[in-house]
């Protein structure tokens, strides 16, 4: 996400590191869904008290508003965007925790299916089933429930109300996969891999009728990107089961302080660009400059995370 969200020159950034303008799928489009799946997977790690769950939801929403304010600074209070990445993760986390209280796998599977089907029905009925940037169910619902000045500046808010249905479904699917992966053996990792590949195949198949669309977070998009994420996670567990935990050690620093890296990189994005981009832009040009800058920012935040990990400073919400 740091790599994708910090292009040196957006106009020169390779297509796979930018979001699809509407229908379609790029590498960048898979990043945020991966976070959604992992929020669901984390619910399999314990059973926190409700007060802690509520605190986490509030903290994530507040941090999301802080990120929105930083990205749009200076911003007036009556024009601050209310929706966003962390806000969606907050509501997904809440929904998954509720489902996780029931251990029966069929309950989680039923909830995920219900969310996906409900989202599909709304998208194909409201606004006559139109799926255009300025005419779709998500846009209509957002503008009915929320003040327009507090929504994303484009025609359709990519983290709006309706898309949260499929996002919750992804979180629940992540929960189901994690319950299998926590056994940390090759057989269960292979089971999760097959599960993820099956979801991805289902998403690809349903895209014939429901386009892959990140801004609408269509059910086909949720199934495909969720399946890919679960498959990658299963492969990582297979690596751990085969090669030991040390094989994944470089990833641990980022994972331990994910919220610090994400919020820090977003809040300081303008400052970082002002300091680093002139140097990179003078030395390189075009896509090479843009990718080099994004890579340097990613390495910078990896260094921050590594130092925090070495000092055992961990920030959680």
VMD Tcl script that draws the C-alpha trace (Angstrom):
set ca {
  {0.00 0.00 0.00}
  {2.91 2.35 0.70}
  {4.32 1.59 -2.74}
  {0.99 2.19 -4.50}
  {-0.03 5.29 -2.53}
  {3.25 7.17 -3.03}
  {3.87 7.63 -6.75}
  {6.50 10.20 -7.58}
  {4.63 11.29 -10.69}
  {1.10 9.85 -10.97}
  {0.98 10.56 -14.70}
  {4.11 8.46 -15.31}
  {3.32 5.58 -12.93}
  {3.02 2.13 -14.59}
  {-0.55 0.96 -15.02}
  {-0.22 -1.96 -12.59}
  {0.70 0.46 -9.80}
  {-2.38 2.62 -10.40}
  {-6.02 1.77 -9.78}
  {-8.25 0.85 -12.69}
  {-10.26 3.99 -13.61}
  {-13.53 2.04 -13.45}
  {-14.09 -1.58 -14.53}
  {-10.98 -3.76 -14.56}
  {-8.28 -4.97 -12.21}
  {-4.65 -4.04 -11.62}
  {-2.09 -5.09 -9.02}
  {-2.81 -1.88 -7.09}
  {-6.48 -2.88 -6.81}
  {-5.58 -6.04 -4.86}
  {-3.73 -4.25 -2.06}
  {-6.61 -2.79 -0.04}
  {-8.71 -6.00 -0.29}
  {-5.73 -7.88 1.18}
  {-5.96 -5.69 4.28}
  {-9.69 -6.42 4.50}
  {-9.08 -10.18 4.41}
  {-6.37 -9.88 7.06}
  {-8.67 -7.93 9.37}
  {-11.06 -10.86 9.14}
  {-8.26 -13.38 9.62}
  {-7.11 -11.61 12.79}
  {-10.51 -12.26 14.37}
  {-9.54 -15.94 14.54}
  {-6.66 -15.15 16.90}
  {-8.71 -14.40 20.00}
  {-11.97 -13.28 21.54}
  {-11.51 -9.70 22.80}
  {-14.09 -8.14 25.15}
  {-16.68 -5.89 23.53}
  {-15.23 -2.74 25.06}
  {-11.95 -3.43 23.29}
  {-13.75 -4.07 20.02}
  {-15.64 -0.78 20.38}
  {-12.44 1.08 21.20}
  {-10.73 -0.33 18.12}
  {-13.61 0.75 15.88}
  {-13.54 4.29 17.28}
  {-9.74 4.59 17.07}
  {-9.67 3.39 13.45}
  {-12.41 5.84 12.46}
  {-10.59 8.72 14.15}
  {-7.29 7.76 12.50}
  {-9.09 7.56 9.18}
  {-10.38 11.09 9.61}
  {-6.87 12.25 10.53}
  {-5.50 10.68 7.33}
  {-8.26 12.32 5.27}
  {-7.52 15.71 6.82}
  {-3.78 15.35 6.17}
  {-4.26 14.36 2.53}
  {-6.63 17.28 1.87}
  {-4.91 19.87 4.09}
  {-5.93 22.64 4.52}
  {-9.49 21.40 4.78}
  {-12.60 22.92 6.28}
  {-14.48 20.88 8.89}
  {-17.66 20.94 6.82}
  {-15.78 19.50 3.83}
  {-13.81 16.74 5.60}
  {-14.32 13.36 3.95}
  {-15.96 10.91 6.35}
  {-15.34 7.67 4.46}
  {-11.97 6.04 3.87}
  {-9.72 2.99 4.11}
  {-9.48 2.80 7.90}
  {-13.18 3.56 8.34}
  {-14.05 0.59 6.13}
  {-11.62 -1.64 8.01}
  {-13.26 -0.55 11.28}
  {-16.73 -1.65 10.18}
  {-15.41 -4.86 8.59}
  {-13.64 -5.69 11.84}
  {-16.81 -5.11 13.84}
  {-18.88 -7.27 11.52}
  {-16.37 -10.11 11.52}
  {-16.05 -10.10 15.34}
  {-19.81 -10.52 15.61}
  {-19.69 -13.50 13.23}
  {-16.60 -14.95 14.96}
  {-18.59 -15.35 18.18}
  {-20.28 -18.30 16.50}
  {-17.81 -21.12 15.92}
  {-19.93 -23.06 13.41}
  {-18.33 -22.65 9.94}
  {-21.73 -22.72 8.24}
  {-22.76 -19.54 10.07}
  {-19.77 -17.62 8.71}
  {-20.26 -19.06 5.22}
  {-23.95 -18.12 5.29}
  {-23.19 -14.55 6.38}
  {-20.58 -14.12 3.64}
  {-22.95 -15.49 1.00}
  {-25.82 -13.33 2.25}
  {-23.70 -10.16 2.10}
  {-22.48 -10.91 -1.42}
  {-25.94 -11.79 -2.73}
  {-27.54 -8.74 -1.09}
  {-24.87 -6.48 -2.60}
  {-25.37 -8.05 -6.03}
  {-29.16 -7.55 -5.84}
  {-28.88 -3.89 -4.82}
  {-26.34 -3.15 -7.57}
  {-28.56 -4.72 -10.23}
  {-31.86 -3.16 -9.13}
  {-31.24 0.36 -7.78}
  {-30.70 2.97 -10.54}
  {-31.99 0.44 -13.03}
  {-28.92 -1.70 -12.52}
  {-26.65 0.89 -14.15}
  {-22.96 0.56 -13.24}
  {-21.60 3.84 -14.59}
  {-19.40 6.27 -12.60}
  {-22.20 8.84 -12.25}
  {-25.13 6.40 -12.18}
  {-25.00 3.39 -9.88}
  {-26.56 2.12 -6.66}
  {-23.52 2.88 -4.50}
  {-23.48 6.54 -5.52}
  {-27.21 6.92 -4.94}
  {-27.11 5.31 -1.48}
  {-24.08 7.34 -0.37}
  {-25.69 10.61 -1.43}
  {-28.91 9.64 0.31}
  {-27.28 8.73 3.62}
  {-24.30 11.11 3.78}
  {-23.77 14.80 2.96}
  {-22.15 15.15 -0.46}
  {-19.43 17.48 0.90}
  {-18.24 14.67 3.16}
  {-17.84 12.11 0.37}
  {-14.98 11.39 -2.03}
  {-14.55 14.15 -4.60}
  {-15.16 11.84 -7.59}
  {-18.55 10.67 -8.92}
  {-18.56 7.50 -6.76}
  {-16.92 7.12 -3.35}
  {-14.61 4.05 -3.43}
  {-15.15 3.42 0.30}
  {-18.85 4.16 0.46}
  {-21.65 2.51 2.41}
  {-22.84 -0.18 -0.01}
  {-19.44 -1.69 -0.78}
  {-19.02 -2.49 2.91}
  {-21.36 -5.47 2.37}
  {-18.91 -7.30 0.11}
  {-16.01 -6.10 2.25}
  {-17.56 -7.75 5.33}
  {-18.02 -10.92 3.27}
  {-14.29 -10.84 2.44}
  {-13.43 -10.41 6.10}
  {-15.59 -13.39 7.03}
  {-13.92 -15.50 4.32}
  {-10.57 -14.47 5.79}
  {-11.81 -15.63 9.18}
  {-12.74 -19.05 7.77}
  {-9.34 -19.41 6.09}
  {-7.46 -18.35 9.23}
  {-9.22 -20.94 11.37}
  {-7.73 -23.57 9.09}
  {-4.32 -21.93 8.73}
  {-3.82 -21.55 12.49}
  {-3.13 -25.28 12.66}
  {0.10 -24.41 10.81}
  {0.69 -27.68 9.01}
  {1.07 -28.44 5.34}
  {-2.24 -30.25 4.94}
  {-4.34 -27.42 6.30}
  {-2.30 -24.85 4.37}
  {-3.06 -26.79 1.19}
  {-6.76 -26.86 2.13}
  {-6.71 -23.08 2.53}
  {-4.87 -22.72 -0.77}
  {-7.56 -24.72 -2.58}
  {-10.22 -22.63 -0.81}
  {-8.58 -19.39 -1.94}
  {-8.10 -20.57 -5.51}
  {-11.72 -21.67 -5.62}
  {-12.91 -18.25 -4.48}
  {-10.69 -16.55 -7.06}
  {-12.05 -18.81 -9.81}
  {-15.62 -18.06 -8.70}
  {-14.89 -14.33 -8.77}
  {-13.42 -14.61 -12.25}
  {-16.43 -16.63 -13.46}
  {-19.02 -14.22 -12.03}
  {-17.19 -11.27 -13.60}
  {-18.91 -12.24 -16.85}
  {-22.14 -10.92 -15.31}
  {-20.84 -8.51 -12.64}
  {-17.73 -6.53 -13.71}
  {-14.63 -6.41 -11.55}
  {-14.76 -2.94 -10.03}
  {-12.84 -1.71 -6.99}
  {-14.75 1.56 -6.64}
  {-18.04 -0.34 -6.44}
  {-16.33 -3.24 -4.59}
  {-18.49 -5.59 -6.67}
  {-19.07 -9.16 -5.40}
  {-16.95 -10.55 -8.24}
  {-14.12 -8.20 -7.27}
  {-14.43 -9.25 -3.63}
  {-14.33 -12.97 -4.47}
  {-11.37 -12.70 -6.86}
  {-9.17 -10.44 -4.73}
  {-10.18 -12.21 -1.52}
  {-9.34 -15.56 -3.06}
  {-5.96 -14.31 -4.27}
  {-5.14 -12.96 -0.80}
  {-6.12 -16.19 0.95}
  {-4.05 -18.17 -1.57}
  {-0.97 -16.00 -0.93}
  {-1.47 -16.32 2.83}
  {-1.72 -20.10 2.49}
  {1.53 -20.16 0.49}
  {3.25 -18.14 3.23}
  {2.06 -20.62 5.85}
  {3.35 -23.44 3.63}
  {6.73 -21.71 3.49}
  {6.73 -21.39 7.27}
  {5.77 -25.04 7.71}
  {8.52 -26.11 5.30}
  {11.34 -23.65 5.95}
  {10.58 -22.34 9.44}
  {9.46 -18.95 10.72}
  {12.83 -17.32 9.95}
  {12.02 -17.52 6.23}
  {9.33 -14.88 6.74}
  {11.21 -12.70 9.23}
  {11.63 -9.73 6.84}
  {7.84 -9.42 6.62}
  {7.34 -9.39 10.37}
  {8.56 -5.81 10.95}
  {5.94 -4.39 8.60}
  {3.22 -6.63 10.00}
  {3.95 -5.78 13.62}
  {3.46 -2.04 13.08}
  {1.17 -1.93 10.06}
  {-0.96 0.89 11.48}
  {2.11 3.06 12.14}
  {3.47 2.51 8.65}
  {0.16 3.16 6.92}
  {-0.92 6.25 8.89}
  {2.61 7.66 9.00}
  {3.17 7.26 5.27}
  {-0.18 8.90 4.49}
  {0.09 11.81 6.94}
  {3.68 12.57 5.90}
  {3.16 11.93 2.18}
  {3.43 15.59 1.19}
  {6.53 16.17 3.29}
  {8.22 13.05 1.94}
  {7.42 14.06 -1.63}
  {8.75 17.57 -1.10}
  {12.05 16.22 0.26}
  {12.72 13.18 -1.93}
  {11.04 13.80 -5.26}
  {13.31 16.68 -6.41}
  {16.34 14.40 -5.96}
  {14.80 11.42 -7.77}
  {13.12 13.57 -10.42}
  {16.41 15.24 -11.32}
  {18.28 11.92 -11.60}
  {15.63 9.93 -13.48}
  {12.55 10.50 -15.60}
  {9.23 8.94 -16.52}
  {8.10 5.62 -15.06}
  {11.59 4.87 -13.74}
  {11.56 7.98 -11.58}
  {8.06 7.33 -10.29}
  {8.73 3.69 -9.37}
  {12.12 4.53 -7.84}
  {10.57 7.20 -5.65}
  {7.76 4.88 -4.50}
  {10.32 2.17 -3.74}
  {12.48 4.58 -1.72}
  {9.48 5.65 0.35}
  {8.63 1.98 0.97}
  {12.21 1.23 2.05}
  {12.17 4.28 4.30}
  {9.09 3.05 6.14}
  {10.49 -0.48 6.24}
  {13.51 0.97 8.05}
  {11.22 2.72 10.53}
  {9.31 -0.53 11.09}
  {12.55 -2.51 11.43}
  {13.91 -0.16 14.11}
  {10.61 -0.34 16.01}
  {10.65 -4.14 15.71}
  {14.27 -4.28 16.93}
  {13.36 -2.09 19.92}
  {10.14 -4.10 20.40}
  {7.97 -0.99 20.10}
  {4.60 -2.13 18.83}
  {1.54 0.05 18.28}
  {-1.82 -1.69 18.05}
  {-5.42 -0.51 18.05}
}
mol new
graphics top color blue
foreach p $ca { graphics top sphere $p radius 0.5 }
foreach p [lrange $ca 0 end-1] q [lrange $ca 1 end] { graphics top cylinder $p $q radius 0.2 }
display resetview
